[in-house]
Amino acid sequence: MIRSMPRRGHGEGTIRHRADRHLWEARYTDGDGRRQSLYAPTRREVQIKLNAVRHALAEGAAVGSSREA
């Protein structure tokens, strides 16, 4: 029997393995509605980074690259 990963809730981001780069990728939506990516060599590390970013976004901090016009 294959054990599946539990689904992440709405707004929690996405975690997947990038075989072409041999890295794990986490994607989240920043405060402007744009998708941003984080990379790490292990799933655990990328999950820690994603949780830190989500926590910072919840507190209203500007996270990620910003494009100012």
Sequence and secondary structure as in RCSB ss.txt:
>XXXX:A:sequence
MIRSMPRRGHGEGTIRHRADRHLWEARYTDGDGRRQSLYAPTRREVQIKLNAVRHALAEGAAVGSSREA
>XXXX:A:secstr
         TTS EEEEETTTTEEEEEEE TTS EEEEEESSHHHHHHHHHHHHHHHHTT   S     
